[in-house]
Amino acid sequence: MRGLSRTSLAEVEERFNAVAGSADLGTLSDELFAVADLLDREHGLRRALSDQARAGEQKARTARALLEGKVSEAAVATTEAAVSARWSRAGDLADALERLGVIAAAAEAEGQRKLDEVEDELFRFGRIVAANPDLRRALADTAAPEAGKRELLTGLLGGKAASTTQRLVAQVAVHPRGRSLETGLEEFGRLVAEQRQRLVAVVRSAVELTEAQKQRLAAWLRSSYGRDVHLNVEVDKRVLGGFSVRIGDEIIDTTIVGRIEEVRRRLAG
């Protein structure tokens, strides 16, 4: 989000933080996802609740009348704050509510001391999907029934992954909101990491790194970036030797393949 929407998001997050403390965070996450999905489906409602020409108090009353008694008070209050704010584009309203749903889920995981587990599981599931075209097609099929996707995910993750992981994966798969499955999982992974104000580094190595190597790499990245860094390590035989690290748009490449490509670029130049 940019400009006006970024400012509004910060204001809505303040209201969310004020009401979320006494809420069931898992339930709150589900409810905020449901409201975001409702706004995606009902275009007329989304336009009405994001219309900058309407007074914020009027839009808040509409939201309360629509949701009161159907979701928790925390979800109603968060939605009131969201519709009262001003957004650069109508879609940012639903984006903000979904984002807060992810934050609620992450806060629940942190309270259960499972935040690291959730980060790792989101990353690993994204890699499983990327490596399995049939699974990817099944989960990305917009014509597939929601119940069928949820049943498939329960079979894959039920009893094997944290409840927060299952909640977030289901949201991305059932309500992609214009994203690919991999992009959605990566986006949610970043939001989960932000709960500890950590960066996420995707590390590609020819062999599995030992715990000692991971700790040394994490310490080096922490000293370089001034923030804690969560490592998502991917074993890729194609790198031949060394490793590469991607943090956002920045890539640190020490692989043999990377060095060969650099030599090729210099020769071509």
N, C-alpha and C positions, 0 to 999 in steps of 0.2 A: 504494500500500500504506500501511497505517496501523499504529500501535502496535507490537505484537509482530512483525508481519511486516516492518515497516520496519527494526527492530533486527536481525532475522535476516538480511535482505538485505545489510545493511552487513557483517555477519560473513562471509557466504558470498562477497561480493565480495572481501574480504581474501584468502580462500583461493584464489579464482580468480586474483587478481593474482599470487599466489605461484607458481602452476603454469603460467600462460599464457605467461610470458616465453620459455620454451624450446619452446613448441608451435608447430605450423603453425596460424596463427590462422584461416585460411579453413576448414581441416578441423575445427578445434575449434568454430567457429561452426556448421557443418553438423551436427556431432555433438550439440551442446547443443540445437539446434532439434529434432533427431530424438528426443532423450530427452523434451523437453517435449511433443512430439506423441504419443509413446508413452503418457505419463501422461494426456493428454487422451482417448485412445482407450480405455485400460484403466482403467476407473473403480475396479475392485477393487484394482489395484496402486497407484493414486494414493492411495486411502484408507489402504492398509496403510503406505505410505511417508510419509504425513503424519500418521499417528495419534499424537497426543501421549501416549497411554497406553503406547506402546512406547518402549523405550530407544533413544536415538539411535545407539548403537553397533550395536544389533541391526539397525536399518534400514540403516545404512551397509554392514553385511555383506551384507544382501540385495541392495542396489544393486550392490555389487562383483561378487557372484556372477552377477548378471543381465547386467552390462555388460562385465566383464573379457574381453579378447580380441576384443571386437566394436568398441570405440571406443578412442581414445587414453587413456593414463594421465591426462592432464590433464582429459579429460572425465569419467573415472571419479572422480577426486579431487574435482572440482567438484560432481558429483552426490552423492557421499558427504557433503560439507559441507552441501549443500542439504537432503538428507533427514534429517540429524542435527539440523537447526535446527527451531525451533518456529514454526508459521505460524498466523495468525489464522483462515484458512480454507484448505481443501485446495487450491483452485485457485491460491493464491499460490505454491505450490511450482513448478508448471509455468510460471507467469508469471515467476518469478525466473530459471529456467533459460533461457527464451526471451530475457529481457532480457540475460543474460550472453552469449547467442549473438549478439545485436546488437552488444554492446560488443566482442566478439572480432572481428566483421566490421569494425567501425569502426576498431579498432586496426590491423588489416591495411591498411585504406585510408590511415590516417595514416602508416604506415610506407612506403607507396608514394607519399606526398604527393598523394593523391587525395581527401582528406576533403572539401574544398570542392566538388569535382566530384560526389561522391556526394550531398551535401546538395542541390545544385542539381538533380540528376537525379531524386531522389526527389520533390522538389516539382513539377518539370515533369511527371513521369509521373502524379502525382496530378491535376494539372490536365487532362491529356489524357484520363484516365479520366472525370473529372467532365463533360467536354464531349462525350464519345462514349458515349451510352447503350447501343449494341450491344456495345461493348467491355466496358463495365462489367458488363452482364448476363452475358457470356461468362465473365468472370473471377470473378464473384460467384456463379455457379451451383454450388451445393453438390453437385448430382448429376453434374456434369461430371467425366470422368476426370482424374486428376492428370496423366497423361502428356499429355493434350490441352492442358491449361492451360500446362504447361511448354513444349510445342512452340510455342504461341501467343506466349508471352513471349520465347522464343528468337528468333522471327521479328521481334518488335518491338524487342528490345533487343540481340540478339546482334551484336557488333562495333560497337555504337553507344553503349553505356553501360559503365561500369566493372563489373568482375566482382562487386565488393561490392554495387553497385546491383542487379544481376541476382539475387544471392543474397537480398537483403532483400525485393525485390519478389515473388520466388517464394514466400518464406515467408508473406507476407501474403496472397497470392492463393490458394495451395494449402492453407494452414492458417489461415483467418481467425480462428478461436478466438472467434467471436461478435462480431467487429468488422466494420464496413464497410471496403471496400478503402481509401477515402480516410482514414478514421480510423486504420487501421493504418499507412499510409504516413506520416501526420503524426506518429504516436507514434514510429515508428522514426526519423524525421527529427530529432525532439527528442533522442532518445538519442544519435544520431550527433553532434549539435551539442554535447552535454554532454561529449564527449571533450576539447573545448577549453574547457569551462566557459563556453560561449557561449549567449546567448539567441537565439531565432529570431524574426524579425519578418516578418510577411506584409504586404507593401506593395501597395496597390491604387492605380494611377495611370491617368489617361486616356491618357497617352502613355508610351513607353518612356523610362526615366530614363537620362541619360548616366552614364558612369563617374564623372565629377566630382561629379554630383549624388548618386550612390549613396555615394561616399566621404564627402561632407559630411553626409548623413543618418546614415550609420553612426557617424561621429564624434560627432554630436549625441546619438544614442541611447546611445552608449558613455558619454559624460559624464553623461547623465541617469540611467542605470541602474547605472553603476559596473562594467559588464562588457562584454566584446566582444559584438557583435550581428551575426548572419548575416542578410542581407537576402534574402528570397524575393520578387521583384517580379512582380506580375501586372498586365498591362495590361487595363483594363476601361473601355470607352467610356462606360459608364453613369455614371461618377463626374463627368463633364463637365469638371471642373477641380480642381486641387489633388491631394491624395493622402490616403490613410488608412493607419495602421499598427496592426497587431494583434500584441501580444506577450502570449501566454497569454490571460487574460480581459480584458486592458486594451486599449482602443482609443483611438487618437489620430486624430481625424477633422478634416481641413482641407478636405475636398471641398465643392464647391458643393452637391451633393446633401445632404451631411451638414448644411450650414448651413440649407438649406431645411427639412429635417426638424426641426431644432432650433426654427426659427421656428414651424413647424406645432404642435409640442408645446407651446410657450409659449402660442400662441393658444388651443389646445384647453384648456389649464389655466386 
